[in-house]
Amino acid sequence: MEELFKALSSVLPPERVSYDEVDLAAYGADSAIPPGTSACPIAAVMPQSPEEMQHILQIADRMRVPVTPVARGSNIAGLAVPVQGGIVVDLRLMNRIIEVNEDSAYALIEPGVTFHELSRALMEKGFFCHLPTASGGSSPTANYLMRPSGNYAARWDPDPLLSLEVATPKAGIIRTGSAAFEENLWRARYQCLPDLTGLFACSYGTLGIVTKASVKIFQRGEEERLLLMGFDSLPPALEYMKRIIRGNLAESVTFWTWGWNLFHEMMVSKKKDMPQEMLKHDQKTPPEGIPFGIASARLNGYREVVEAQQNVCINIARELGGQYLENEMAKERFPGCYEYLHSYFVKGTLPKPGEESQIRAGLHLPGCLVSAEPSSIIAIEKHMWELAQKEFEPPYFYRVLPYSHAREFFFAFVVYVTGPIPDQRVYIQKLKGIYGNLYRELLHKYGAVMFRYRKDPGFFAMTGNYGQLLRKIKGIVDPNNIMNPGVLLF
Ligand SMILES: Cc1cc2nc3c(=O)[nH]c(=O)nc-3n(C[C@H](O)[C@H](O)[C@H](O)COP(=O)(O)OP(=O)(O)OC[C@H]3O[C@@H](n4cnc5c(N)ncnc54)[C@H](O)[C@@H]3O)c2cc1C
């Protein structure tokens, strides 16, 4: 330990290395890993440059100490918790927006930059970025590296990453995409060589630490609109989403069941208590006067085009039995829900910094998150309602959104645990057991793949030669497996 402390002190000033137990304990939990159940890290470091990062990784590698990168620590699946102890690399001080390139439509950012910071900077220039429904304090770099589910997932490919700069234990500092050729060339993901940006996506910090990322940004149109449609069930809503995305009528669309919409009311109004109707036994039937679900779409572009797109969307929805919810009416009937969706889809910022994530963090338990073909999503929804009736306590609800021209859909069925977590431990344990087996069942029955890796080596093993090749690459980049080993990917 002493040798490690000495080595870290030779790289970083004392104020950027912490051995304080209170500081360190804070890194040891998230909503998937209760406090006190994981190992405590031995040090937390806050580098500010790729060179400092490289030195830290070299020291850790030499001493075989696990390293866990933490961008903002808002992940909820235990992926940024140092479950095997070691060093936490806290990226909060790498928080520069290095460039907003309006000509090529990308932003070059460091991993500690938050969604709030990036959204604000882009708004000033008439752009906005891909936004998940995460908290505004989380990191675009970390989120995009994990395959985001958010508001540009539909018309565009859900992958906003272009070029990366990555520090690795044994392969040095690597630049990918166009940046591989020249340090100042950050505009593209693909050039004339195989794609290495993709290697680091969905690797959860197990191959290296990204120190810079160029990410796609999108130009705001003359007109930006929120378009809301109520539906009585999933199948027509799914058909509506498919048609408007494939017809290039909207930039994105998400379907939220009524529980979500009441939840948005709660978040924006800052109320902490769930309304009784959210806890009712029959979750499939919405309370009086509320649609079963709302499909919210973002329209963006020249005014005349947007006007025509809106009309076509309304016609499609009506043909499928949907109900057009005018903005003014929605604002009056569901003010919080409207404010949330408007902020998210039109303003391009997550509403109410801090408060929103606080309420969510207090209640949230990761649910079943998968992606599958459109028709499979309908079968999975049925499966989940049946399971919920047997095993879950209300409230639970789901959200669906199409990816890349509706080739596949993202489906998240979430159970919210109410009341103090210590009282709910047995229930949470039971849920974890159910989710554990569920992913394999959904894969075999419906071809659905888990959305983010859930620490299941058996799932990884199913990939055959693909997994073997990844292991060989891992052997070159991080042969001593010091990089976030608690994720159980390698
Ligand atoms: C209530 C709630 C709801 C959410 N809903 C959604 C949603 O709908 N859609 C969605 O896409 N996201 C959602 N998320 C957010 C998503 O979990 C976070 O955006 C994501 O975890 C990034 O968070 P973070 O910045 O705190 O990263 P962290 O939690 O710090 O890190 C996430 C992972 O990336 C690794 N990592 C971090 N930085 C780097 C780096 N520079 N290089 C290499 N690896 C790195 C970490 O080790 C970890 O494995 C939600 C989060 C919460 C709390």
The ligand as a Tripos MOL2 file, in Angstrom:
@<TRIPOS>MOLECULE
LIG
   53    58     1     0     0
SMALL
NO_CHARGES

@<TRIPOS>ATOM
      1 C1        -32.8380    7.0150  -12.6510 C.3       1 LIG1
      2 C2        -31.9790    6.8600  -13.8550 C.ar      1 LIG1
      3 C3        -32.5640    6.6430  -15.1050 C.ar      1 LIG1
      4 C4        -31.7830    6.4570  -16.2350 C.ar      1 LIG1
      5 N1        -32.3670    6.2780  -17.4580 N.ar      1 LIG1
      6 C5        -31.6050    6.1210  -18.5740 C.ar      1 LIG1
      7 C6        -32.1620    5.9770  -19.8710 C.ar      1 LIG1
      8 O1        -33.3670    6.0010  -20.0160 O.2       1 LIG1
      9 N2        -31.3480    5.8240  -20.9400 N.ar      1 LIG1
     10 C7        -29.9990    5.8020  -20.7910 C.ar      1 LIG1
     11 O2        -29.3100    5.6620  -21.7810 O.2       1 LIG1
     12 N3        -29.4370    5.9790  -19.5880 N.ar      1 LIG1
     13 C8        -30.2060    6.1050  -18.4850 C.ar      1 LIG1
     14 N4        -29.6430    6.2170  -17.2360 N.ar      1 LIG1
     15 C9        -28.3220    6.8120  -17.2100 C.3       1 LIG1
     16 C10       -27.1960    6.0280  -17.3490 C.3       1 LIG1
     17 O3        -27.2150    4.9990  -16.3880 O.3       1 LIG1
     18 C11       -26.0880    7.0410  -17.1640 C.3       1 LIG1
     19 O4        -26.1600    8.0290  -18.1360 O.3       1 LIG1
     20 C12       -24.8050    6.3760  -17.3380 C.3       1 LIG1
     21 O5        -24.6630    5.4440  -16.2940 O.3       1 LIG1
     22 C13       -23.6790    7.3240  -17.2720 C.3       1 LIG1
     23 O6        -23.6270    7.7600  -15.9710 O.3       1 LIG1
     24 P1        -22.3900    8.3930  -15.3710 P.3       1 LIG1
     25 O7        -22.0320    9.5390  -16.1780 O.co2     1 LIG1
     26 O8        -22.6560    8.6600  -13.9390 O.co2     1 LIG1
     27 O9        -21.3000    7.2580  -15.5550 O.3       1 LIG1
     28 P2        -20.7570    6.2470  -14.4890 P.3       1 LIG1
     29 O10       -21.8920    5.6360  -13.7480 O.co2     1 LIG1
     30 O11       -19.6980    6.9030  -13.6890 O.co2     1 LIG1
     31 O12       -20.0780    5.1640  -15.4530 O.3       1 LIG1
     32 C14       -20.8190    4.2850  -16.2270 C.3       1 LIG1
     33 C15       -19.9160    3.1440  -16.7450 C.3       1 LIG1
     34 O13       -18.9830    3.6500  -17.6790 O.3       1 LIG1
     35 C16       -17.6470    3.4610  -17.2060 C.3       1 LIG1
     36 N5        -16.9420    4.6770  -17.5380 N.ar      1 LIG1
     37 C17       -17.2360    5.9200  -17.0860 C.ar      1 LIG1
     38 N6        -16.4280    6.8230  -17.6570 N.ar      1 LIG1
     39 C18       -15.6220    6.1510  -18.4850 C.ar      1 LIG1
     40 C19       -14.5610    6.5350  -19.3480 C.ar      1 LIG1
     41 N7        -14.2010    7.8010  -19.4810 N.pl3     1 LIG1
     42 N8        -13.9240    5.5830  -20.0520 N.ar      1 LIG1
     43 C20       -14.2810    4.2770  -19.9500 C.ar      1 LIG1
     44 N9        -15.2770    3.8670  -19.1430 N.ar      1 LIG1
     45 C21       -15.9440    4.7850  -18.4250 C.ar      1 LIG1
     46 C22       -17.7810    3.1990  -15.7280 C.3       1 LIG1
     47 O14       -16.7320    2.4200  -15.2160 O.3       1 LIG1
     48 C23       -19.1000    2.4570  -15.6840 C.3       1 LIG1
     49 O15       -18.9110    1.1260  -16.0360 O.3       1 LIG1
     50 C24       -30.4040    6.4720  -16.0980 C.ar      1 LIG1
     51 C25       -29.7980    6.7220  -14.8510 C.ar      1 LIG1
     52 C26       -30.5830    6.9200  -13.7300 C.ar      1 LIG1
     53 C27       -29.9260    7.1920  -12.4040 C.3       1 LIG1
@<TRIPOS>BOND
     1     1     2 1
     2     2     3 ar
     3     2    52 ar
     4     3     4 ar
     5     4     5 ar
     6     4    50 ar
     7     5     6 ar
     8     6     7 ar
     9     6    13 1
    10     7     8 2
    11     7     9 ar
    12     9    10 ar
    13    10    11 2
    14    10    12 ar
    15    12    13 ar
    16    13    14 ar
    17    14    15 1
    18    14    50 ar
    19    15    16 1
    20    16    17 1
    21    16    18 1
    22    18    19 1
    23    18    20 1
    24    20    21 1
    25    20    22 1
    26    22    23 1
    27    23    24 1
    28    24    25 2
    29    24    26 1
    30    24    27 1
    31    27    28 1
    32    28    29 2
    33    28    30 1
    34    28    31 1
    35    31    32 1
    36    32    33 1
    37    33    34 1
    38    33    48 1
    39    34    35 1
    40    35    36 1
    41    35    46 1
    42    36    37 ar
    43    36    45 ar
    44    37    38 ar
    45    38    39 ar
    46    39    40 ar
    47    39    45 ar
    48    40    41 1
    49    40    42 ar
    50    42    43 ar
    51    43    44 ar
    52    44    45 ar
    53    46    47 1
    54    46    48 1
    55    48    49 1
    56    50    51 ar
    57    51    52 ar
    58    52    53 1
@<TRIPOS>SUBSTRUCTURE
     1 LIG1         1 GROUP 0 **** ****
